[in-house]
Amino acid sequence: WMVGMSLFMSGISTQTFVANSGVAYKSGLSILAIYMVNSICYIILALGVAAWYRQARVTSFAEIVRERFGASFQQFFAYYSMIMLVLWSGLGLFQLSLFAHTAFNFPVLGIILGLGGIVLFYTLTGGNWAVLAGDFLQSLVLLPMIILLAVLALHQVGWLDGFFDAIRSSEELSKDFALIDNTREDGLYGWQWLISVTIMQFYAVLGMSGGHRFFACKDGAEAKKAALFCLIVSSVAAMIYFIPSMVGRILYDAEIMALDAPNPQDIAYAFMSDKLLPFGFLPLMTVAMFSAQMSSLDTGLNANSAMFMLNAYPAFMRVIGKKPSEDPKTLLFLSRLITFIFGGLIIAAAIYFSQRVGAQGVFELTFKVSGVLGIPMYLPLFFGFFVRRTPWWSGWLCVSVTILPSIYGFVVDVPSYRITIFNSVVGVICLGLSALFWNKSSKSSRDAINTLFKKIKTPVNIKAEVGTYDDSNILKVMGILATFLGSMIWFFMLFPNSLIDRLSILAVALCVQSVGITLLVIYTYKRKKALLD
């Protein structure tokens, strides 16, 4: 349940409520295409692929990259990932700053510098700890508030009947809110766009880079349950994420489009949060989104620092003819220095994106980063895990034929979906051609790949491989934290609000507390059962 919720939360960030909600404001149901594809991916994971990732018996997916494509490709992958993590984290920081700008009316640049400094400070002092637990607690606050805002928005428009009547009665909304919109000149939200986002979600969710959450599961069966849990939660959540933005388009279009922002549609969700949530809840919503963004921001710092220390630092010392230091204090100092440098790069990337966002909004900018620049890595990481009979150098081949079109598509104003489709077709053709040389590759490399695929299909034996495994204490700790967190929300009842708003606050507090109490009850039952046994 913790891994499943963490997997769900990894798909939620400020992007959901800025870039994706901006798409919902402009084109309604088109954004649901991404979440429909996600659900299909989670079904595939629950049917067995999640178990394969746990059965890989590794602690990071970089280890799988090494086993599948060799040490040289792993090195390249590490360096390329550093660049992508800086860009991705900078984009997340920019989107978070946009939301906070709407909530508190602070300048975007000031928020980028402030929030970036906060993340850098706590990462330097605390490290990357308890990400799974953090994701779970964030979800306990964020999900009830998302549901509450969706209910309040539907109430404004006359519930579901009024919502759909308003869309049907407007020719413009009926056209814009269609699932597929082939009338736009820029091609966004049409068939080609749908195909490209489908491709990207398959790569990102099912590929090696998306399977690392399952490494924390006890065994393959638990991994499949985690995927199923995420499927249920994410499918339900996707139905309510974008209701407030769409209601904002129906009722407050003039007000939203008059907001002080490069692309007002990107802050429609923040506008609706400010307009409808009980007094005092908007800061809580902002903090919850800040927390949701934390895992990706500190990953951009910690993961980059770790990859640099494990890959670049030893290689650099060998180049200058010196032995890498093994002194823990020296390594810690270097890690913190590198983390500080990467923090500066992430803040610089956020400022760059704040200046570059175009008329098409943050979503297209996000797609340029993840889809266009990310696809040279996503392709081999996806097909390399599912297709066994391609030689170790197939990863290099795929990257070499797709990286230049990706860089061109990022620098030049070319629709991202076209670059994604083009690179996918070219990459798949090259990977297919490389399979013809499978038998001509060295026996040692074929044996290594065969061993990897045999391993991922072999179930984990908990007793033999892990030993005793008692996770009941997790129930206790998370139960206490969730109950305490719910208790803190009760204090929002002290804010001046109407009776309906106070009842809304009460509902959110009880929702969080009920989860905590349920976990404590399950913990007590399991402890008593263990004593009786």
C-alpha positions as CSV (number, residue, x, y, z in Angstrom):
1,W,0.0,0.0,0.0
2,M,2.9,2.4,0.7
3,V,4.6,1.6,-2.6
4,G,1.3,1.8,-4.5
5,M,0.5,5.2,-3.0
6,S,4.1,6.4,-3.6
7,L,3.8,5.3,-7.2
8,F,0.5,7.2,-7.5
9,M,2.1,10.3,-5.9
10,S,5.1,10.1,-8.2
11,G,2.6,10.8,-11.0
12,I,1.2,13.8,-9.1
13,S,3.2,17.0,-9.0
14,T,2.6,20.6,-9.6
15,Q,2.6,19.7,-13.2
16,T,-0.8,18.0,-12.6
17,F,-2.3,21.2,-11.3
18,V,-0.5,23.7,-13.6
19,A,0.5,22.2,-17.0
20,N,-2.1,19.4,-17.1
21,S,-4.9,21.6,-15.6
22,G,-4.0,24.2,-18.2
23,V,-4.7,21.7,-20.9
24,A,-8.0,20.8,-19.2
25,Y,-9.0,24.5,-19.1
26,K,-8.3,24.8,-22.9
27,S,-9.3,21.4,-24.2
28,G,-11.3,19.6,-21.5
29,L,-11.2,15.9,-21.7
30,S,-8.1,15.7,-24.0
31,I,-5.8,15.5,-21.0
32,L,-7.6,12.4,-19.8
33,A,-5.9,10.5,-22.7
34,I,-2.7,10.5,-20.6
35,Y,-4.4,9.1,-17.6
36,M,-6.2,6.5,-19.6
37,V,-2.9,5.3,-21.0
38,N,-1.5,5.3,-17.4
39,S,-4.3,3.0,-16.3
40,I,-3.5,0.6,-19.1
41,C,0.2,0.6,-18.1
42,Y,-0.8,-0.1,-14.4
43,I,-2.9,-3.0,-15.6
44,I,0.1,-4.4,-17.5
45,L,2.3,-3.9,-14.4
46,A,-0.3,-5.6,-12.1
47,L,-0.5,-8.6,-14.5
48,G,3.2,-9.3,-14.0
49,V,5.7,-6.7,-15.1
50,A,5.8,-5.1,-11.6
51,A,7.0,-8.5,-10.3
52,W,9.8,-8.6,-12.9
53,Y,11.2,-5.3,-11.6
54,R,11.2,-6.6,-8.0
55,Q,12.8,-9.8,-9.2
56,A,15.6,-7.9,-10.9
57,R,17.0,-7.8,-7.3
58,V,18.6,-4.4,-7.6
59,T,18.5,-1.1,-5.7
60,S,18.6,1.3,-8.6
61,F,17.6,0.9,-12.3
62,A,21.1,2.0,-13.3
63,E,22.1,-1.5,-12.3
64,I,19.7,-3.0,-14.7
65,V,21.0,-0.7,-17.4
66,R,24.5,-2.0,-16.8
67,E,23.4,-5.6,-16.9
68,R,21.4,-5.1,-20.1
69,F,23.6,-2.7,-22.1
70,G,27.0,-2.8,-20.5
71,A,29.2,-0.5,-18.4
72,S,29.9,2.1,-21.1
73,F,26.2,2.7,-21.8
74,Q,25.5,2.9,-18.0
75,Q,28.1,5.7,-17.8
76,F,26.5,7.6,-20.7
77,F,23.1,7.0,-19.1
78,A,24.3,8.5,-15.8
79,Y,25.6,11.7,-17.4
80,Y,22.5,12.1,-19.6
81,S,20.3,11.5,-16.6
82,M,22.0,14.3,-14.7
83,I,21.1,16.7,-17.4
84,M,17.5,15.5,-17.6
85,L,17.1,15.6,-13.8
86,V,18.3,19.2,-13.7
87,L,15.9,20.2,-16.5
88,W,13.0,18.2,-15.1
89,S,13.5,19.5,-11.5
90,G,13.9,23.1,-12.8
91,L,10.6,22.7,-14.7
92,G,8.9,21.4,-11.5
93,L,10.3,24.3,-9.5
94,F,9.0,26.8,-12.1
95,Q,5.5,25.2,-12.1
96,L,5.4,25.2,-8.3
97,S,6.4,28.9,-8.3
98,L,3.5,29.7,-10.7
99,F,1.0,28.1,-8.3
100,A,2.5,29.9,-5.3
101,H,2.5,33.2,-7.3
102,T,-1.3,32.9,-7.8
103,A,-1.8,31.9,-4.1
104,F,0.3,34.6,-2.5
105,N,0.9,37.2,-5.3
106,F,4.7,37.0,-4.9
107,P,6.9,37.5,-8.0
108,V,7.7,34.3,-9.8
109,L,11.4,35.0,-9.8
110,G,11.4,35.6,-6.0
111,I,9.5,32.3,-5.4
112,I,11.9,30.3,-7.6
113,L,14.9,31.6,-5.6
114,G,13.2,31.2,-2.2
115,L,11.7,27.7,-2.8
116,G,14.9,26.5,-4.6
117,G,17.0,27.7,-1.6
118,I,14.7,25.9,0.9
119,V,14.9,22.6,-1.0
120,L,18.7,23.0,-1.3
121,F,19.0,23.7,2.4
122,Y,17.0,20.7,3.7
123,T,18.6,18.4,1.1
124,L,22.1,19.4,2.2
125,T,21.3,18.9,5.8
126,G,18.9,16.0,5.8
127,G,19.5,13.9,2.6
128,N,17.0,11.8,0.7
129,W,15.1,10.1,3.6
130,A,11.7,8.4,3.9
131,V,10.5,9.3,0.4
132,L,7.9,6.5,0.4
133,A,6.5,7.7,3.8
134,G,6.6,11.3,2.7
135,D,4.7,10.5,-0.5
136,F,2.0,8.6,1.5
137,L,1.5,11.4,4.0
138,Q,1.3,14.0,1.2
139,S,-1.4,12.0,-0.5
140,L,-3.4,11.8,2.7
141,V,-3.7,15.6,2.7
142,L,-3.8,16.3,-1.0
143,L,-6.4,13.7,-2.1
144,P,-9.2,14.9,0.2
145,M,-8.6,18.5,-0.7
146,I,-8.7,17.6,-4.5
147,I,-12.0,15.8,-3.9
148,L,-13.3,18.7,-1.9
149,L,-12.4,21.3,-4.5
150,A,-14.0,19.2,-7.3
151,V,-17.2,18.9,-5.2
152,L,-17.3,22.6,-4.5
153,A,-16.7,23.4,-8.2
154,L,-19.5,21.1,-9.3
155,H,-21.8,22.7,-6.8
156,Q,-21.1,26.1,-8.4
157,V,-22.2,24.9,-11.8
158,G,-25.2,22.8,-10.8
159,W,-23.6,19.4,-10.2
160,L,-22.9,17.0,-13.1
161,D,-26.1,17.7,-15.0
162,G,-25.4,21.4,-15.0
163,F,-21.7,20.7,-15.8
164,F,-22.5,18.8,-19.0
165,D,-25.5,21.0,-19.9
166,A,-23.1,24.0,-19.9
167,I,-20.7,22.3,-22.2
168,R,-23.4,21.1,-24.6
169,S,-25.1,24.5,-24.7
170,S,-21.8,26.2,-25.9
171,E,-20.6,25.4,-29.4
172,E,-17.1,26.6,-28.5
173,L,-16.9,24.5,-25.4
174,S,-18.3,21.4,-27.1
175,K,-15.6,21.7,-29.7
176,D,-12.7,22.5,-27.3
177,F,-13.7,20.0,-24.7
178,A,-13.9,17.0,-27.1
179,L,-11.5,14.1,-26.3
180,I,-9.9,14.5,-29.8
181,D,-9.7,18.0,-31.3
182,N,-8.4,17.9,-34.9
183,T,-9.4,21.6,-35.6
184,R,-6.5,23.3,-34.0
185,E,-3.8,24.8,-36.4
186,D,-1.0,23.8,-34.1
187,G,-2.1,20.1,-34.0
188,L,-2.3,19.9,-30.2
189,Y,-4.9,17.5,-28.8
190,G,-5.5,15.8,-32.2
191,W,-4.8,12.3,-33.2
192,Q,-1.0,12.7,-33.7
193,W,-0.8,14.4,-30.3
194,L,-2.7,11.5,-28.7
195,I,-0.4,8.9,-30.3
196,S,2.7,10.7,-29.1
197,V,1.5,11.0,-25.5
198,T,0.5,7.4,-25.5
199,I,4.0,6.4,-26.7
200,M,5.6,8.6,-24.0
201,Q,3.5,7.2,-21.2
202,F,4.3,3.6,-22.2
203,Y,8.0,4.4,-22.2
204,A,7.9,6.4,-18.9
205,V,5.7,4.1,-16.8
206,L,6.6,0.6,-18.1
207,G,10.3,1.2,-18.9
208,M,13.2,0.7,-16.5
209,S,13.1,4.3,-15.3
210,G,9.5,3.8,-14.1
211,G,10.0,0.5,-12.3
212,H,12.2,1.6,-9.5
213,R,9.4,2.0,-7.0
214,F,8.8,-1.7,-7.0
215,F,12.3,-2.4,-5.8
216,A,11.0,-1.7,-2.2
217,C,8.4,-4.4,-2.3
218,K,8.9,-7.7,-0.4
219,D,8.4,-9.8,-3.4
220,G,6.9,-10.0,-6.9
221,A,3.4,-10.7,-5.6
222,E,3.5,-7.6,-3.4
223,A,4.8,-5.6,-6.4
224,K,1.7,-6.6,-8.4
225,K,-0.6,-5.6,-5.6
226,A,1.1,-2.2,-5.4
227,A,0.5,-1.7,-9.1
228,L,-3.2,-2.7,-8.7
229,F,-3.5,-0.4,-5.7
230,C,-2.1,2.5,-7.8
231,L,-4.4,1.6,-10.7
232,I,-7.5,1.9,-8.6
233,V,-6.5,5.2,-6.8
234,S,-5.1,6.9,-10.0
235,S,-8.1,5.9,-12.1
236,V,-10.6,7.4,-9.6
237,A,-8.4,10.5,-9.0
238,A,-8.1,11.2,-12.8
239,M,-11.9,11.6,-13.0
240,I,-11.8,14.5,-10.5
241,Y,-8.4,16.2,-11.1
242,F,-9.6,18.6,-13.8
243,I,-13.2,19.4,-12.9
244,P,-12.2,22.7,-11.2
245,S,-10.3,24.0,-14.2
246,M,-13.1,23.0,-16.6
247,V,-15.7,24.7,-14.3
248,G,-13.3,27.7,-14.2
249,R,-13.5,27.9,-18.0
250,I,-17.3,27.7,-17.9
251,L,-17.9,30.3,-15.2
252,Y,-14.9,32.5,-14.8
253,D,-13.2,32.6,-18.2
254,A,-12.9,36.4,-18.4
255,E,-11.4,36.6,-14.8
256,I,-8.9,33.8,-15.4
257,M,-7.7,35.1,-18.7
258,A,-7.2,38.6,-17.1
259,L,-4.8,37.2,-14.5
260,D,-1.2,38.3,-14.5
261,A,0.6,35.3,-15.9
262,P,2.3,34.4,-19.2
263,N,-0.4,31.8,-19.8
264,P,-3.4,32.3,-17.5
265,Q,-4.8,28.9,-18.3
266,D,-1.9,27.4,-16.4
267,I,-3.0,28.9,-13.1
268,A,-6.7,28.2,-13.5
269,Y,-6.6,25.5,-10.8
270,A,-4.9,27.9,-8.4
271,F,-7.5,30.5,-9.2
272,M,-10.3,28.0,-8.4
273,S,-8.6,26.9,-5.2
274,D,-8.4,30.5,-4.1
275,K,-12.1,31.1,-5.0
276,L,-13.7,28.0,-3.6
277,L,-11.7,26.5,-0.8
278,P,-12.5,27.5,2.8
279,F,-10.5,30.4,4.2
280,G,-7.1,29.1,5.3
281,F,-7.1,26.1,3.1
282,L,-5.3,27.7,0.1
283,P,-2.0,27.8,2.0
284,L,-2.5,24.2,3.0
285,M,-3.2,23.2,-0.6
286,T,0.0,25.1,-1.6
287,V,2.1,23.4,1.1
288,A,0.6,20.0,0.0
289,M,1.7,20.7,-3.6
290,F,5.0,21.9,-2.4
291,S,5.4,18.6,-0.6
292,A,4.3,16.6,-3.6
293,Q,6.9,18.4,-5.7
294,M,9.6,17.8,-3.1
295,S,10.3,14.2,-4.0
296,S,11.2,15.1,-7.6
297,L,13.1,18.2,-6.5
298,D,15.3,16.4,-4.0
299,T,15.7,13.5,-6.4
300,G,17.1,16.0,-8.9
301,L,19.6,17.0,-6.2
302,N,20.4,13.7,-4.4
303,A,20.2,11.4,-7.4
304,N,22.5,13.7,-9.4
305,S,25.0,14.0,-6.5
306,A,25.0,10.2,-6.1
307,M,25.5,9.5,-9.8
308,F,28.3,12.1,-10.0
309,M,30.1,10.6,-7.0
310,L,29.6,7.0,-8.3
311,N,30.4,7.7,-11.9
312,A,32.1,11.0,-12.7
313,Y,34.3,11.4,-9.6
314,P,36.2,8.1,-9.9
315,A,36.6,8.5,-13.6
316,F,37.9,12.1,-13.2
317,M,40.4,11.0,-10.5
318,R,41.7,8.2,-12.8
319,V,42.2,10.7,-15.7
320,I,44.4,13.0,-13.5
321,G,46.3,9.9,-12.3
322,K,45.1,9.9,-8.7
323,K,43.2,7.4,-6.6
324,P,39.6,8.4,-5.6
325,S,39.4,9.2,-1.9
326,E,37.8,6.6,0.4
327,D,37.6,9.0,3.4
328,P,33.9,9.3,4.5
329,K,34.3,12.9,5.5
330,T,35.9,13.9,2.2
331,L,33.3,12.1,0.3
332,L,30.5,13.7,2.3
333,F,32.0,17.2,1.7
334,L,32.3,16.5,-2.0
335,S,28.7,15.2,-2.2
336,R,27.4,18.3,-0.5
337,L,29.5,20.6,-2.8
338,I,28.1,18.8,-5.9
339,T,24.6,19.0,-4.4
340,F,25.0,22.7,-4.0
341,I,26.2,23.1,-7.6
342,F,23.3,21.1,-8.9
343,G,20.9,23.1,-6.8
344,G,22.2,26.3,-8.5
345,L,21.7,24.6,-11.9
346,I,18.1,23.6,-11.0
347,I,17.3,27.2,-10.0
348,A,18.9,28.5,-13.2
349,A,16.8,26.1,-15.2
350,A,13.6,27.2,-13.5
351,I,14.4,30.8,-14.3
352,Y,15.2,29.9,-17.9
353,F,11.8,28.0,-18.3
354,S,10.0,31.0,-16.7
355,Q,11.3,33.1,-19.6
356,R,10.8,30.5,-22.3
357,V,7.2,29.4,-21.8
358,G,5.3,30.2,-25.0
359,A,1.7,30.8,-25.9
360,Q,0.9,27.1,-25.9
361,G,1.5,26.9,-22.2
362,V,3.6,24.9,-19.7
363,F,2.3,21.5,-20.9
364,E,4.0,21.9,-24.3
365,L,7.2,23.0,-22.6
366,T,7.0,20.0,-20.3
367,F,6.5,17.7,-23.2
368,K,9.5,19.2,-24.9
369,V,11.7,18.3,-21.9
370,S,10.3,14.9,-21.1
371,G,9.2,13.7,-24.6
372,V,11.7,15.3,-27.0
373,L,14.9,15.3,-24.9
374,G,13.9,12.2,-22.9
375,I,13.1,9.8,-25.7
376,P,16.7,8.9,-26.6
377,M,16.9,7.3,-23.2
378,Y,13.3,6.1,-22.8
379,L,13.4,4.0,-26.0
380,P,16.3,1.6,-25.1
381,L,15.2,1.5,-21.4
382,F,11.7,0.3,-22.5
383,F,12.5,-2.1,-25.3
384,G,15.7,-3.4,-23.6
385,F,13.6,-4.7,-20.7
386,F,10.9,-6.4,-22.8
387,V,12.9,-7.6,-25.8
388,R,15.7,-10.0,-25.0
389,R,17.3,-10.8,-28.4
390,T,18.9,-7.4,-29.1
391,P,22.7,-7.1,-28.6
392,W,24.2,-4.9,-25.8
393,W,25.1,-2.2,-28.3
394,S,21.5,-1.7,-29.4
395,G,21.2,1.0,-26.7
396,W,24.0,3.0,-28.3
397,L,22.5,2.6,-31.7
398,C,19.1,3.8,-30.6
399,V,20.6,6.9,-28.8
400,S,22.8,7.8,-31.8
401,V,19.9,8.0,-34.3
402,T,17.5,9.8,-32.0
403,I,19.6,12.3,-30.0
404,L,20.2,14.8,-32.8
405,P,16.5,15.1,-33.9
406,S,15.6,15.5,-30.2
407,I,18.1,18.4,-29.7
408,Y,16.9,20.0,-32.9
409,G,13.2,19.6,-31.8
410,F,14.0,21.2,-28.5
411,V,15.9,24.2,-29.8
412,V,13.8,24.8,-32.9
413,D,10.1,25.5,-32.7
414,V,8.9,22.1,-33.9
415,P,5.8,20.5,-32.5
416,S,6.9,18.0,-29.8
417,Y,4.5,15.3,-30.8
418,R,6.0,15.1,-34.3
419,I,9.6,14.7,-33.0
420,T,8.3,12.0,-30.6
421,I,6.6,10.0,-33.3
422,F,9.5,10.4,-35.7
423,N,12.1,9.3,-33.1
424,S,9.9,6.4,-32.0
425,V,9.6,5.1,-35.5
426,V,13.3,5.5,-36.3
427,G,14.4,4.0,-32.9
428,V,12.1,1.0,-33.2
429,I,13.4,0.3,-36.8
430,C,17.0,0.4,-35.6
431,L,16.3,-1.8,-32.6
432,G,14.6,-4.3,-34.9
433,L,17.6,-4.3,-37.3
434,S,20.0,-4.8,-34.3
435,A,18.1,-8.0,-33.5
436,L,19.5,-9.5,-36.7
437,F,22.9,-9.3,-35.2
438,W,22.0,-11.0,-31.9
439,N,23.7,-14.3,-32.7
440,K,26.8,-12.4,-33.9
441,S,27.4,-10.6,-30.6
442,S,29.9,-12.1,-28.2
443,K,28.8,-15.1,-26.1
444,S,29.7,-13.3,-22.9
445,S,27.3,-10.4,-23.6
446,R,24.5,-12.8,-24.7
447,D,25.0,-14.8,-21.5
448,A,24.8,-11.7,-19.4
449,I,21.6,-10.6,-21.0
450,N,20.1,-14.1,-20.8
451,T,21.0,-14.2,-17.1
452,L,19.2,-10.9,-16.5
453,F,16.0,-12.1,-18.2
454,K,16.2,-15.4,-16.3
455,K,16.6,-13.6,-13.1
456,I,13.6,-11.2,-13.6
457,K,11.4,-14.2,-14.3
458,T,12.5,-16.1,-11.1
459,P,10.3,-15.4,-8.0
460,V,11.9,-13.9,-4.9
461,N,12.2,-16.3,-1.9
462,I,11.8,-13.9,1.1
463,K,13.1,-16.3,3.7
464,A,16.1,-17.4,1.7
465,E,17.0,-14.0,0.1
466,V,15.9,-11.4,2.7
467,G,15.3,-13.3,6.0
468,T,12.8,-12.2,8.6
469,Y,10.6,-9.4,7.3
470,D,8.2,-7.6,9.7
471,D,6.5,-4.5,8.3
472,S,4.0,-4.1,11.2
473,N,6.1,-1.2,12.6
474,I,5.5,0.7,9.4
475,L,1.7,0.5,10.1
476,K,2.4,1.9,13.6
477,V,4.6,4.8,12.6
478,M,2.4,5.8,9.6
479,G,-0.8,5.4,11.7
480,I,0.5,7.7,14.4
481,L,1.7,10.3,11.9
482,A,-1.5,10.2,9.9
483,T,-3.6,10.6,13.1
484,F,-1.5,13.5,14.3
485,L,-1.7,15.1,10.8
486,G,-5.5,14.9,10.8
487,S,-5.5,16.4,14.3
488,M,-3.6,19.4,13.1
489,I,-6.2,20.1,10.4
490,W,-8.8,20.5,13.1
491,F,-7.2,23.8,14.0
492,F,-8.4,25.2,10.7
493,M,-11.8,25.2,12.3
494,L,-10.7,28.3,14.2
495,F,-10.6,30.4,10.9
496,P,-13.6,32.6,10.2
497,N,-15.7,30.5,7.8
498,S,-19.3,29.7,7.0
499,L,-20.9,26.5,8.4
500,I,-20.5,24.7,5.1
501,D,-16.8,25.6,4.9
502,R,-16.3,24.4,8.5
503,L,-18.0,21.1,7.7
504,S,-15.7,20.9,4.7
505,I,-12.6,21.3,6.9
506,L,-14.0,18.8,9.3
507,A,-14.5,16.3,6.5
508,V,-10.9,16.6,5.3
509,A,-9.6,16.3,8.9
510,L,-11.7,13.2,9.6
511,C,-10.7,11.6,6.3
512,V,-7.0,11.9,7.2
513,Q,-7.5,10.8,10.8
514,S,-9.6,7.8,9.7
515,V,-6.8,6.4,7.6
516,G,-4.4,6.8,10.6
517,I,-6.8,5.1,13.0
518,T,-7.4,2.3,10.5
519,L,-3.6,1.7,10.2
520,L,-3.3,1.6,14.0
521,V,-6.1,-0.9,14.3
522,I,-4.5,-3.2,11.7
523,Y,-1.2,-2.8,13.5
524,T,-2.8,-3.8,16.9
525,Y,-4.5,-6.8,15.3
526,K,-1.3,-8.0,13.6
527,R,0.7,-7.7,16.9
528,K,-1.9,-9.6,18.8
529,K,-2.0,-12.3,16.1
530,A,1.8,-12.5,16.2
531,L,1.8,-13.0,20.0
532,L,-0.8,-15.7,19.8
533,D,1.1,-17.5,17.1
